[in-house]
Amino acid sequence: MQIWTRYRDVFMANWHVGFTAFGGPAVQFQTFHERFVNHLGWIDEPTYQQIFAITQALPGSASVEMLFCINTVYGGFFAGTLAVLLFALPGAIGMYGLSVGIAKVGSTLPNPVYALLSGLNAATVGIIALAAVRLSERAITDKITRFLVYLGAIMGMLYTSLWYYPVIMAGCGVTTCLWDARFFHDALGFVKAWRGKPTSTEQESGDLEHCRWVCDSGSSNLSEPLPPPPLAYSKYKNGSSEVNLSHPQPAPIPSEATVAESRSAGTQVSFSSMTWQVSTGIIAFFVVTFILTIVLHAIAKQPSRGFSLFSSFYLAGTIIFGGGPVVVPLLREYIVSPGWVSPRDFLLGVAIIQSFPGPNFNFAIYLGSLAVAGTTLPSYLGALIAFVAMYAPGMFIVVGVLGLWRILREKAWFLAILRGVNAAAVGLVFTAVYKLWEIGYLTAAVQGGSPLGNDPWLVAIMGTAFVGGAWFKMSPPVAILLGGAMGIARYGIITR
């Protein structure tokens, strides 16, 4: 009876998420935190931060994997699967319906439609920018994570490639691991000693800072206060792998009893009942299927459109790290370059998926349906192939990793790596803001997309969404609808 009670709780907590989770992964992370940490209390803050870092470090849809992990912690594997279906299917069905309609339109859309889509894009950028700021306030726990959020953001803006984003996150994870092992502190102490300057261990270790968007300025006094800063994983202590948890300053240093209680709360969550052997087997099965798919795609002289579609999305789902910031440019390379989908239809899908609820990976359903046009495959089969191929790699890997979590979560070096990965992932959310800004303005003359800054009205829409969410408690769906309405209003004023 207890099992069915948990399934009922999972259904009641998630049935509406697929209809209301607007704004992409960055906003969805904030929504999950408010609901499952603050409201329902299914997990605590340290566990949430660990899950966030894990899902960002794994390929696939980070928001889907996070929702799966949270519900698996509460109700088990099948409860997590139910939550994922409730989250993904409404948006997937909607994107398939959109693809059927787009396949029947001409080469040019009416001008009001472009105005509507541009307004939706501008509002979405504002919402994601606000979510990025709020995520950074929790991800920044000391000087090194503050720097890594900044570094991840600018590195993601400067270059795009298949291998680049995973390398950024891996590099930031190694950086925090070396930082906690005092590698940089010892090097800095040697340089200061060589220059004849006194050193201070406490000064060099770097006090944990209060996580605010603008330091010491009070600029982040939002009408609704954010959750308290997360517990931060401290440095190595006397070579021990035991993790010591402490609150970031300026909060007072907690007592030993409080620290012990926090440590217990953050490390005794049961993520999975699988043994490490089963988890390793699941990951090995995925690796074999991945290699087999890629090899068959490479050696086939003229593969069918269905198999080419599956292999392309299977590869994309495997190498996309960080979800939203990477999915748009990567899928453009895989789907538009072969000529399966036109650039105009691709960018229309980009505008719509940002205003749709659910995961951004549902964009694959839209592209899969359009990609089989002109072949013997029906559109729904192309959408189904894309759906399975896009989501399967990430789900295989996250299920396997959950089984290994009980071994890894006690290792201080692993938690230090997660802290750096977390910071880099938040930085890449700012990258997503920039990339959407660059292609958000759609017109009949420039169907490939141009920067939102080309029209000041779109900048005003973006600012309205940001300020509305930050200061006036405007929900993401309302902000997006308002952005679309403002876009159409701007067109009406110009036309008149």
N, C-alpha and C positions, 0 to 999 in steps of 0.2 A: 504493500500500500504506500509505503514511503517513496518508492521509486516513481509510482504514478503521480504522487503529490509533487515530486520534483519536476516531472515532465509538465504537469499543469502549470507550475510556477514559471518554467522556462517559456511555455507558450504565451502565458499572460504578459510576461516581461518583454517578449520579442515580436508578438504578432503584428504590431504596427510599425516596427523599425523599417521594414522594406518600403513603407509608404511615406515615412517622415524623415528619414536620414538623408537630408539634402546636404550639398556643399562639398562632397568628396571626402577622402580619407581624413584630412586634417580636421575638418569639422566633426566628422564621425568619431574620431578619437575623443574629442572633448565631450560629445554626447554620451559615449560609453562611460566615460569617467563620472559624469554627473549621475547617470542612472545606476550603474552597477557598483560604484564605490561610495558615492555620497548618499544616494537615495535607498538602494536595496541593501548595500553592505555585503554583497556576495564575496568581494575580495577587498583587501586593504590597499593602502597607497603603495607600500613597497612592492607588493605582488603585481599591482597594475603597472608600475614602472618597469619591472622585470619582463612582464609579458610584452609591453610596448617595445622594449629593446630587442627581445627575441624575434618578434614578428617583423620588425624592421630589418633585422639581420638575415632573414630568410627570404627566398624568392617568393613571388606570388602577391596576391592582394593582401596587404597588411591589415586592412580593416576587417576583411572576412576572417583572417586567421586570428585576429585579436578577439572578435566576437566568439569564434569557435572555442578558443582557449578559456575565456571567461565562463562560458556556459558549460564547458567540460569540467572545469573546476567545481562548479556547483552541482551539476546533474549527471556527469558522465559523458561518454563518447557519443551516444545516440542523442542526448540532449543538445550537445554541441552541434551535431549534424542538423538537427531540427532548426536550431537558431540560424544556421547558415542558409538553409533553404528559405526560411521566412524572410531573411534579409535580402537574398539575391533574386528570387524569382519574380517579385512584382516589377522591378526595374528591367529584368531580362525580357519579360513579356512585352513591356512597353517599348523597349528598344527594337524588338523584332517587328512590332506593329509599325514603328516609324520607318524601318527599312523597307517594308512593303510599300508604304506610301511614297518614299523618296524614289524608289525604282520606277515609279510611274510618272514623275514630273519631268518637265523639259530641262534644258540646259541652264535656264535662268529663272529665278524665283521672283515673285513680286517684291518691289522695294520695301513695303511694310514688313515683310518677313525678315529681310536682312536687318532692318532696324530693331525688330523684336529680338533676334538672335544676338545682335551686338549688345543690347541692353542686358540680356541674360548673362552674357559673358562678363560684362563689366561688374555686375552685382556679384557674380561668383568669385571674381578676383578679390573683391572687397571682403567677402566672407572668409575666403581661405587666408587672406592676409591677417585678419583678426585671429583666426584659429592658430596661425603660425606664431603670432606674438604670445598667445596664451600657452601654447605648448612649450615655447622656449622658457617661459617663466618657471615651469616645473622641471625642464631638462637641465637648466643651468644650476649647478650645485656648488661650483667652485670656479676658480679662474681658468682652469684648463678647459672645462666644459663650455664656459662662455666663449673662449677663443675657438673651440671646435665647431660650435653652432655657426659662428661667423665664417669660419674657413669652409665648412661644408656648403654654405649658401653661395659664396662667391665662386668656389671651384665648380659647382654644378651649373652656374650661369655661364661660365667661360668656355665650356667644352661639353660635347655630347657624344657618347659612344656606347657600344654594347657592354664593354668591360669596365667603363669609367666609374659608374656609381658604386658598384660593389667594391672597387678599389678604394674609393673615398671612405666608405664606412669601415672597411677592414683597417685602413691606415689609422683612422681615428680611434678604433678599438685598441690597436697596438699602442697608440700614444698614451691613452689613459692607463693601460697596464704598466707601461714603463714609468709613467708619472707616479703611480701608487707604489711602485717598487723603488722610488726615490732615485731613479737613474739620472733624471735631469737635475735634481737637487744636488746630487754629488758632483755632477759636472759643473754646475753653477758655483758650488762652493770652491771647487778647484780653481776656477777662473778668478774668483774674488780673492782667494788666498794668493794667487800668483800676482795680482795687481796690488796686493797689500791692503785690501779693504777687509774690515771685520765682517764675519758672517754670523747669522743668527738662525738657528734651526727652526725656531717657531716662525720667523719671518719668511724663510725660504719655503716652508711647507705649504704656505698659502692658506689663510683662513677661509672657511666656507662663507660665501657671500649670500646675502638675502636676494632671492631671485626676483628681480624687477626688470621691466622693459627698459626704463631709463634710470640709471643708478642715482639714488639720493635726490631725485627730482620730484617725486610724488606724482609723476605724470600718469601712473597706472591706477589712479584711484577710480576704478570703475564703479558703476552703480551697484553691481552685484559682485561681491568679493569672490576672488578665485579660491579654489581649495588650498589648504595650507601646503607649503612647499614639501616635496617628498623627502623621506629619509634618505640620506646620502651615504653611499658606501665609502667608508673611510680607507685610509692608507694601510699598507701592511704594518703589522706591529710585531717587532721582535722575530720576524721571519715566519710568523704563524699564518696559517691559511684561514684562521677564524675571522669572520667578518664582524666588525664593530660598527654599530649604527649610532649616529648622532644627528641632532637637529641642526640645520644650517643657522648661522648667526643672522640677526641679532637675538634670536631666541635663547633663553638661558640653557646652559648645558644640563641635560637630563641626568637624573640619578642612575646609579648602577641598576637598580630594580627596573626603571623605565627602559633602559637600554636592553636589558635581558628580555623584557616583555616584547619590545619591538622586534628583537632578533627572532624570537620564537614565532611571532605573528607573521614575519616576512618569509620564514623558511619552512614552515610546517604545512603548507598548502599541498594537497594531493592533486597533482596535475594529471596523473595517469596511473592506472593499475597495471600497465604492461611491463614486462620484464625488459631489461636492456637487450636481451637476445632478440625478442620479437621486434623491438624498435629498430634495431640494427638491420633485421631482415626486411622490414618495410622500406627503409632507406635504400638498401641494396637492390630491392625489386624495382624501385623507381629508377635508380641509376642504370640498370640493365635495359629497361624499356626506353629510357632516354637515348642511350647509345644506339640501340637497335633502330629506333625511329630515324635518327640522324644518318646512320649508315645507309639505310634503305633509301632515304631521300637523296643521298649523294650518289649512289650507284645506279639508281633508276634513270634510264635515258629519257623517258617521257612519262613521268608519274601523272596519275589522274588528278584533276582539280581537287577532289575530295581528300586524297592523301596529302597533296601539297599543302592544302589548307590546314589539315590536322598537324602535320609536322611543323609548319611555320608557327602556329599558335602554341604548340607544345614546347617549342624552343623559346618562344617569347615568354610563356608562363614560367619557364625555368630560369631565365636570365634577368627577368625584371625584378630588381630590388627596390624597395621603397614605395612600390605601388604607383600612386598618382603622378609623382614628378617624372616618371620614366615612361609610362605606358603610351602617352600620345606620340612622342617622337619616334619611339621604337616601332609601334604598329604602323606608323606612316611609312617607314622604311620597308617593312615586310609586306604590306598590302597594297600601297599605292604604287611603289616602284615597279612591281610586276605588271601593273595595268589592270589589276582585278577590280579596283575601286577608283573613281575619279577624285582628283584633289578637292573639287567642290563638294562632293558628297561626303568626303572624309571630314572636312572642316564643319559641315553642317552637323555631322554626328558629334564632333567635339563640342560644339555649342550646346547641343541638346543634352549630352551626357552630363555636363556640368550642372544642368538644372534638373536632372532626374534624381530621384532618391535611389539609395542603394550603392553598391560598389561601382567604381569606375571601370572595373573589368567587364561589366556588362556591355561596354563599347565593343567588345569582341563579337557579341551576338549580332549587333548591327552590321559590322563589317563582314562576318561570315555569311549572313544572308545575302548581302549585295555581291559578295565575291563569287557566288555560284551562278549569277545571272548569265544567261546564254549557254549554260551547260545542261546536261540531262538531270542534274541534281535539283530537287525542289528547294525553295528558299529556307523552309523550316529545317531541312536536314543540314544545310550549311550552317544555320544558326546553332543547331544542336552540337555539331562537330566543334565549332568554335568555343562553345560554352564548356564542353567537357575538356577539350585540350588546354584551354586557358586556365581553368581552375585546378585541374588534377595535380600538376606538379607541386604547387604550393601546399595543397592539402596532404599529399603523401609525405612531404618533408616535415610539416609541422606536427603531424601525428607521430612520426618517428622521433622527433626531437623531444616531444612531451614525455615520452617514455624514458629518455635519458636525463630528464631534468633533475630527478632526485639525486643523481650522481654529480651533476655539474653545479647545482645551486649552492653547494657548500664550499666551492672553491673561490677564494677571494680574487684570484687572477681572472676567472671567468666573469665574475660580477664587475670587475674593473673594465673588462673589454666591453661588456654590455653598456656600461655608462658612456663610453666613447661612441659606440654605435648609435645609442640613443641621441646623443648630441648631434652627430652627423646627419641622422635621419631628420631631425627637426630642421637643421639647416637646409636640407633638400626640399622641405616644404616651402621655404622662401624661394627656392629655385622654381618650384611649380608656379608660384605667383608670377614670377618674371616671364616664364615661358608662355603662360596663358595671356599675359599682358601683350606679348609680342604678336599674337595671332588672333586677338579677340575681336577686332573690328572687321566686319564683313560688309561688303557692298557688291552690287552687281558688276562693277568695274574691276574690283579686286576680290575675287572669290577665293583667293589663296590665303586671305587674312592679312591684316596689318596691325601695328600697335594701337592700343586704345588711346594713347596720347595724341593721335591725329585728330581726335574730336574731343574738345574740352567737356562736352556734355557727358560723354562716356566716363571721363575722369570724375565728374560730379556724381554720376551714378555709383561708381566704385566707392567714393568717399561716403555716400549716403549709406551704403550697405555696411561699411566698416563702422561708422559712427553710430548707426542705428543699433547694431549688435552690441557695441561696446558700452554705450551710454543709455540706451532706451529699451534694452531687453527685446529688441526685434528678433524674431526667430528666423533661421535661414530660409524656410519656405516663403515667408512674407517678404523678406528682403529680395529674393529672386523674382517673385511676382511683381514687386514694386519696380525692380530694375527693368523688366520687360515692358511694363506699362510706361515708364519714363522714356524708354527707347522709342516706343510708338508715338508718344506725345511729341518728342523732338522731331520725328519725321513729319507729323501733322503740322507743326508750327512752320517748318521749313517749306513744306509744300504750299501752305496758304500764303 
